[in-house]
Amino acid sequence: MDAENNAKKALLTFAVESTLLKIGKPEYEKVVYKLESEYNCYIPDCHENPEFLKRVLQDIYGNSYDIILDEIRTELGEFISQKYFEDFLQALQR
């Protein structure tokens, strides 16, 4: 993975983690635990398998899932229009 992709992955990880931590540390830890126990992955790995994150977030947050996605979009700010982030968010919306 090149430096640009590493930077994008780091920004994506930050946006997801920051969003979850705003909701609360226990909720953040619940997502991390569920990703690890059910999919053997962590938040930084979700850029490769966004469907894992989607299932976990939908399972934990139910009807609030769309609010979480909106918050992730907000965290990404001006980077949201880059294809890498668009593709990730589209995968979470399917």
ZAGU-307237 format. One line per 10 residues: number of its first residue (from 1); their letters; for each residue x, y, z of C-alpha. Coordinates in Angstrom, 3 decimals. Layout:
residues N
NUM	a	X/Y/Z; ... .
***
This chain:
residues 94
1	mdaennakka	0.000/0.000/0.000; 1.425/3.362/-0.982; 1.615/6.491/1.166; -1.520/8.046/-0.341; -3.593/4.937/0.379; -2.171/4.751/3.896; -3.230/8.348/4.485; -6.740/7.650/3.154; -7.047/4.530/5.295; -5.911/6.505/8.356 .
11	lltfavestl	-8.427/9.291/7.660; -11.223/6.779/7.167; -10.303/4.990/10.400; -10.194/8.308/12.234; -13.610/9.345/10.887; -15.251/6.071/11.950; -13.557/5.942/15.364; -14.217/9.620/16.071; -17.904/9.201/15.206; -18.259/6.175/17.484 .
21	lkigkpeyek	-16.356/7.787/20.353; -18.681/10.820/20.201; -21.550/8.436/20.918; -19.612/6.976/23.817; -16.659/4.796/24.695; -18.820/1.774/25.688; -20.522/1.844/22.269; -17.178/2.217/20.512; -15.830/-0.771/22.449; -18.941/-2.789/21.594 .
31	vvykleseyn	-18.333/-2.191/17.864; -14.631/-3.085/18.173; -15.453/-6.251/20.127; -18.149/-7.367/17.675; -15.913/-6.743/14.633; -13.143/-8.780/16.216; -15.284/-11.624/17.531; -17.511/-12.041/14.464; -15.198/-11.074/11.595; -11.690/-11.203/13.049 .
41	cyipdchenp	-11.040/-7.629/11.928; -10.605/-4.154/13.356; -11.864/-0.735/12.295; -8.735/-0.004/10.163; -9.428/-3.247/8.229; -12.967/-2.193/7.320; -11.863/-0.240/4.264; -11.332/-3.654/2.621; -14.598/-5.157/3.925; -17.049/-2.344/4.583 .
51	eflkrvlqdi	-19.893/-4.873/4.770; -18.505/-6.129/8.103; -18.721/-2.648/9.583; -22.168/-2.154/8.067; -23.557/-5.343/9.652; -22.074/-4.537/13.063; -23.303/-0.934/13.053; -26.786/-1.955/11.899; -26.922/-4.674/14.535; -25.856/-2.346/17.359 .
61	ygnsydiild	-27.549/0.900/16.297; -30.593/-0.307/14.361; -32.649/2.674/13.194; -29.866/5.089/14.164; -27.566/3.565/11.529; -28.241/6.368/9.015; -27.338/8.975/11.631; -23.990/7.212/12.152; -23.339/7.312/8.383; -24.151/11.027/8.284 .
71	eirtelgefi	-21.702/11.637/11.138; -18.956/9.702/9.319; -19.618/11.876/6.240; -19.325/14.991/8.384; -16.031/13.777/9.871; -14.612/13.207/6.387; -15.419/16.799/5.441; -13.989/17.957/2.137; -12.480/14.525/1.439; -15.942/13.033/1.006 .
81	sqkyfedflq	-15.905/13.590/-2.759; -12.780/11.482/-3.319; -13.594/8.164/-4.976; -11.995/6.114/-2.180; -14.350/7.574/0.432; -17.361/7.645/-1.908; -16.912/3.928/-2.635; -16.642/3.109/1.064; -19.773/5.070/1.983; -21.723/3.623/-0.953 .
91	alqr	-20.835/0.120/0.264; -22.218/1.050/3.685; -25.474/2.273/2.127; -26.311/-0.746/-0.020 .
***
